[in-house]
Amino acid sequence: MSNLPPSSIPLEKLAQLLSDPARWAILLELAKGEPLPVKELARRVGRTPDMTSKHMAVFRAAGVAVVGYGRLYQLAPGLRPEPGATTLDLGHCLLKLDTRK
């Protein structure tokens, strides 16, 4: 499990992370703050569990997501926005998210 501060995420990994629309949808769900299993995350973003699991591997490799007890995924502790916050600080960039959906 990686708990890197946002500024230590290599730009190349961050670019890979943000290069896929499915990962944007997953990131939006994770930013809502609820730890989720892959199956539920997949259902919410309209992808298969297998494909969602592969995307989560990219998130974990970049240090953006962690998996905890019960195989629940969530943003790494240093990245979790405050409840109701709409900005996610990834070090090299700030993402303004609409979490109302």
Biotite code that builds the C-alpha atoms (Angstrom):
import biotite.structure as struc

atoms = struc.array([
    struc.Atom([0.000, 0.000, 0.000], chain_id="A", res_id=1, res_name="MET", atom_name="CA", element="C"),
    struc.Atom([1.445, 3.359, -1.044], chain_id="A", res_id=2, res_name="SER", atom_name="CA", element="C"),
    struc.Atom([0.781, 6.592, 0.810], chain_id="A", res_id=3, res_name="ASN", atom_name="CA", element="C"),
    struc.Atom([2.823, 9.044, -1.216], chain_id="A", res_id=4, res_name="LEU", atom_name="CA", element="C"),
    struc.Atom([2.214, 12.764, -0.892], chain_id="A", res_id=5, res_name="PRO", atom_name="CA", element="C"),
    struc.Atom([0.722, 14.216, -4.086], chain_id="A", res_id=6, res_name="PRO", atom_name="CA", element="C"),
    struc.Atom([3.908, 16.028, -5.130], chain_id="A", res_id=7, res_name="SER", atom_name="CA", element="C"),
    struc.Atom([5.835, 12.750, -5.274], chain_id="A", res_id=8, res_name="SER", atom_name="CA", element="C"),
    struc.Atom([3.623, 11.141, -7.939], chain_id="A", res_id=9, res_name="ILE", atom_name="CA", element="C"),
    struc.Atom([5.824, 11.137, -11.044], chain_id="A", res_id=10, res_name="PRO", atom_name="CA", element="C"),
    struc.Atom([4.374, 13.246, -13.824], chain_id="A", res_id=11, res_name="LEU", atom_name="CA", element="C"),
    struc.Atom([4.580, 10.297, -16.244], chain_id="A", res_id=12, res_name="GLU", atom_name="CA", element="C"),
    struc.Atom([2.397, 8.148, -13.953], chain_id="A", res_id=13, res_name="LYS", atom_name="CA", element="C"),
    struc.Atom([-0.025, 11.016, -13.452], chain_id="A", res_id=14, res_name="LEU", atom_name="CA", element="C"),
    struc.Atom([-0.301, 11.519, -17.225], chain_id="A", res_id=15, res_name="ALA", atom_name="CA", element="C"),
    struc.Atom([-0.948, 7.780, -17.704], chain_id="A", res_id=16, res_name="GLN", atom_name="CA", element="C"),
    struc.Atom([-3.557, 7.872, -14.961], chain_id="A", res_id=17, res_name="LEU", atom_name="CA", element="C"),
    struc.Atom([-5.449, 10.757, -16.538], chain_id="A", res_id=18, res_name="LEU", atom_name="CA", element="C"),
    struc.Atom([-5.173, 9.498, -20.133], chain_id="A", res_id=19, res_name="SER", atom_name="CA", element="C"),
    struc.Atom([-8.265, 7.273, -20.052], chain_id="A", res_id=20, res_name="ASP", atom_name="CA", element="C"),
    struc.Atom([-11.890, 8.472, -19.765], chain_id="A", res_id=21, res_name="PRO", atom_name="CA", element="C"),
    struc.Atom([-12.801, 5.410, -17.679], chain_id="A", res_id=22, res_name="ALA", atom_name="CA", element="C"),
    struc.Atom([-10.197, 6.407, -15.088], chain_id="A", res_id=23, res_name="ARG", atom_name="CA", element="C"),
    struc.Atom([-11.701, 9.906, -14.949], chain_id="A", res_id=24, res_name="TRP", atom_name="CA", element="C"),
    struc.Atom([-15.067, 8.332, -14.086], chain_id="A", res_id=25, res_name="ALA", atom_name="CA", element="C"),
    struc.Atom([-13.441, 6.106, -11.462], chain_id="A", res_id=26, res_name="ILE", atom_name="CA", element="C"),
    struc.Atom([-11.556, 9.065, -10.005], chain_id="A", res_id=27, res_name="LEU", atom_name="CA", element="C"),
    struc.Atom([-14.816, 10.992, -9.724], chain_id="A", res_id=28, res_name="LEU", atom_name="CA", element="C"),
    struc.Atom([-16.406, 8.101, -7.803], chain_id="A", res_id=29, res_name="GLU", atom_name="CA", element="C"),
    struc.Atom([-13.397, 7.731, -5.506], chain_id="A", res_id=30, res_name="LEU", atom_name="CA", element="C"),
    struc.Atom([-13.381, 11.488, -4.826], chain_id="A", res_id=31, res_name="ALA", atom_name="CA", element="C"),
    struc.Atom([-16.839, 11.156, -3.286], chain_id="A", res_id=32, res_name="LYS", atom_name="CA", element="C"),
    struc.Atom([-15.082, 9.508, -0.339], chain_id="A", res_id=33, res_name="GLY", atom_name="CA", element="C"),
    struc.Atom([-16.908, 6.202, -0.087], chain_id="A", res_id=34, res_name="GLU", atom_name="CA", element="C"),
    struc.Atom([-14.639, 3.110, -0.023], chain_id="A", res_id=35, res_name="PRO", atom_name="CA", element="C"),
    struc.Atom([-15.930, 0.747, -2.711], chain_id="A", res_id=36, res_name="LEU", atom_name="CA", element="C"),
    struc.Atom([-15.330, -2.817, -3.902], chain_id="A", res_id=37, res_name="PRO", atom_name="CA", element="C"),
    struc.Atom([-14.401, -3.242, -7.575], chain_id="A", res_id=38, res_name="VAL", atom_name="CA", element="C"),
    struc.Atom([-17.813, -4.673, -8.463], chain_id="A", res_id=39, res_name="LYS", atom_name="CA", element="C"),
    struc.Atom([-19.681, -1.642, -7.154], chain_id="A", res_id=40, res_name="GLU", atom_name="CA", element="C"),
    struc.Atom([-17.179, 0.780, -8.626], chain_id="A", res_id=41, res_name="LEU", atom_name="CA", element="C"),
    struc.Atom([-17.577, -0.967, -11.997], chain_id="A", res_id=42, res_name="ALA", atom_name="CA", element="C"),
    struc.Atom([-21.360, -0.745, -11.785], chain_id="A", res_id=43, res_name="ARG", atom_name="CA", element="C"),
    struc.Atom([-21.225, 2.978, -11.003], chain_id="A", res_id=44, res_name="ARG", atom_name="CA", element="C"),
    struc.Atom([-18.913, 3.801, -13.915], chain_id="A", res_id=45, res_name="VAL", atom_name="CA", element="C"),
    struc.Atom([-20.504, 1.438, -16.437], chain_id="A", res_id=46, res_name="GLY", atom_name="CA", element="C"),
    struc.Atom([-17.481, -0.832, -16.921], chain_id="A", res_id=47, res_name="ARG", atom_name="CA", element="C"),
    struc.Atom([-16.848, -4.529, -16.307], chain_id="A", res_id=48, res_name="THR", atom_name="CA", element="C"),
    struc.Atom([-15.328, -5.547, -12.969], chain_id="A", res_id=49, res_name="PRO", atom_name="CA", element="C"),
    struc.Atom([-12.320, -7.018, -14.811], chain_id="A", res_id=50, res_name="ASP", atom_name="CA", element="C"),
    struc.Atom([-11.602, -3.762, -16.657], chain_id="A", res_id=51, res_name="MET", atom_name="CA", element="C"),
    struc.Atom([-12.208, -1.697, -13.511], chain_id="A", res_id=52, res_name="THR", atom_name="CA", element="C"),
    struc.Atom([-9.758, -3.897, -11.626], chain_id="A", res_id=53, res_name="SER", atom_name="CA", element="C"),
    struc.Atom([-7.128, -3.218, -14.290], chain_id="A", res_id=54, res_name="LYS", atom_name="CA", element="C"),
    struc.Atom([-7.734, 0.515, -13.995], chain_id="A", res_id=55, res_name="HIS", atom_name="CA", element="C"),
    struc.Atom([-7.428, 0.263, -10.213], chain_id="A", res_id=56, res_name="MET", atom_name="CA", element="C"),
    struc.Atom([-4.004, -1.339, -10.675], chain_id="A", res_id=57, res_name="ALA", atom_name="CA", element="C"),
    struc.Atom([-2.936, 1.842, -12.492], chain_id="A", res_id=58, res_name="VAL", atom_name="CA", element="C"),
    struc.Atom([-4.300, 3.971, -9.632], chain_id="A", res_id=59, res_name="PHE", atom_name="CA", element="C"),
    struc.Atom([-2.442, 1.842, -7.068], chain_id="A", res_id=60, res_name="ARG", atom_name="CA", element="C"),
    struc.Atom([0.817, 1.914, -9.048], chain_id="A", res_id=61, res_name="ALA", atom_name="CA", element="C"),
    struc.Atom([0.624, 5.708, -9.171], chain_id="A", res_id=62, res_name="ALA", atom_name="CA", element="C"),
    struc.Atom([-0.005, 5.876, -5.410], chain_id="A", res_id=63, res_name="GLY", atom_name="CA", element="C"),
    struc.Atom([-3.383, 7.525, -5.951], chain_id="A", res_id=64, res_name="VAL", atom_name="CA", element="C"),
    struc.Atom([-5.571, 4.722, -4.582], chain_id="A", res_id=65, res_name="ALA", atom_name="CA", element="C"),
    struc.Atom([-5.239, 2.151, -1.826], chain_id="A", res_id=66, res_name="VAL", atom_name="CA", element="C"),
    struc.Atom([-7.101, -1.051, -1.146], chain_id="A", res_id=67, res_name="VAL", atom_name="CA", element="C"),
    struc.Atom([-8.025, -1.866, 2.416], chain_id="A", res_id=68, res_name="GLY", atom_name="CA", element="C"),
    struc.Atom([-9.924, -4.358, 4.484], chain_id="A", res_id=69, res_name="TYR", atom_name="CA", element="C"),
    struc.Atom([-12.615, -6.138, 2.484], chain_id="A", res_id=70, res_name="GLY", atom_name="CA", element="C"),
    struc.Atom([-10.865, -5.186, -0.779], chain_id="A", res_id=71, res_name="ARG", atom_name="CA", element="C"),
    struc.Atom([-12.433, -1.722, -0.589], chain_id="A", res_id=72, res_name="LEU", atom_name="CA", element="C"),
    struc.Atom([-10.746, 0.886, -2.757], chain_id="A", res_id=73, res_name="TYR", atom_name="CA", element="C"),
    struc.Atom([-10.387, 4.541, -1.918], chain_id="A", res_id=74, res_name="GLN", atom_name="CA", element="C"),
    struc.Atom([-8.120, 7.470, -2.631], chain_id="A", res_id=75, res_name="LEU", atom_name="CA", element="C"),
    struc.Atom([-4.796, 7.419, -0.798], chain_id="A", res_id=76, res_name="ALA", atom_name="CA", element="C"),
    struc.Atom([-5.018, 9.267, 2.544], chain_id="A", res_id=77, res_name="PRO", atom_name="CA", element="C"),
    struc.Atom([-2.970, 12.262, 1.351], chain_id="A", res_id=78, res_name="GLY", atom_name="CA", element="C"),
    struc.Atom([-5.304, 12.770, -1.608], chain_id="A", res_id=79, res_name="LEU", atom_name="CA", element="C"),
    struc.Atom([-8.735, 12.442, -0.027], chain_id="A", res_id=80, res_name="ARG", atom_name="CA", element="C"),
    struc.Atom([-10.623, 15.712, -0.326], chain_id="A", res_id=81, res_name="PRO", atom_name="CA", element="C"),
    struc.Atom([-12.551, 17.071, 2.627], chain_id="A", res_id=82, res_name="GLU", atom_name="CA", element="C"),
    struc.Atom([-16.259, 16.175, 2.544], chain_id="A", res_id=83, res_name="PRO", atom_name="CA", element="C"),
    struc.Atom([-17.967, 18.464, 0.051], chain_id="A", res_id=84, res_name="GLY", atom_name="CA", element="C"),
    struc.Atom([-14.683, 19.654, -1.481], chain_id="A", res_id=85, res_name="ALA", atom_name="CA", element="C"),
    struc.Atom([-14.531, 19.762, -5.256], chain_id="A", res_id=86, res_name="THR", atom_name="CA", element="C"),
    struc.Atom([-10.784, 20.087, -5.787], chain_id="A", res_id=87, res_name="THR", atom_name="CA", element="C"),
    struc.Atom([-8.369, 17.174, -5.839], chain_id="A", res_id=88, res_name="LEU", atom_name="CA", element="C"),
    struc.Atom([-4.675, 18.052, -5.468], chain_id="A", res_id=89, res_name="ASP", atom_name="CA", element="C"),
    struc.Atom([-2.528, 15.616, -7.451], chain_id="A", res_id=90, res_name="LEU", atom_name="CA", element="C"),
    struc.Atom([0.665, 17.606, -6.996], chain_id="A", res_id=91, res_name="GLY", atom_name="CA", element="C"),
    struc.Atom([1.373, 18.489, -10.610], chain_id="A", res_id=92, res_name="HIS", atom_name="CA", element="C"),
    struc.Atom([-2.219, 19.561, -11.164], chain_id="A", res_id=93, res_name="CYS", atom_name="CA", element="C"),
    struc.Atom([-5.423, 20.448, -9.362], chain_id="A", res_id=94, res_name="LEU", atom_name="CA", element="C"),
    struc.Atom([-8.562, 18.716, -10.577], chain_id="A", res_id=95, res_name="LEU", atom_name="CA", element="C"),
    struc.Atom([-11.861, 20.463, -10.067], chain_id="A", res_id=96, res_name="LYS", atom_name="CA", element="C"),
    struc.Atom([-14.476, 17.715, -9.803], chain_id="A", res_id=97, res_name="LEU", atom_name="CA", element="C"),
    struc.Atom([-18.242, 17.772, -9.945], chain_id="A", res_id=98, res_name="ASP", atom_name="CA", element="C"),
    struc.Atom([-19.147, 15.118, -7.362], chain_id="A", res_id=99, res_name="THR", atom_name="CA", element="C"),
    struc.Atom([-22.889, 15.894, -7.380], chain_id="A", res_id=100, res_name="ARG", atom_name="CA", element="C"),
    struc.Atom([-23.628, 13.251, -10.026], chain_id="A", res_id=101, res_name="LYS", atom_name="CA", element="C"),
])
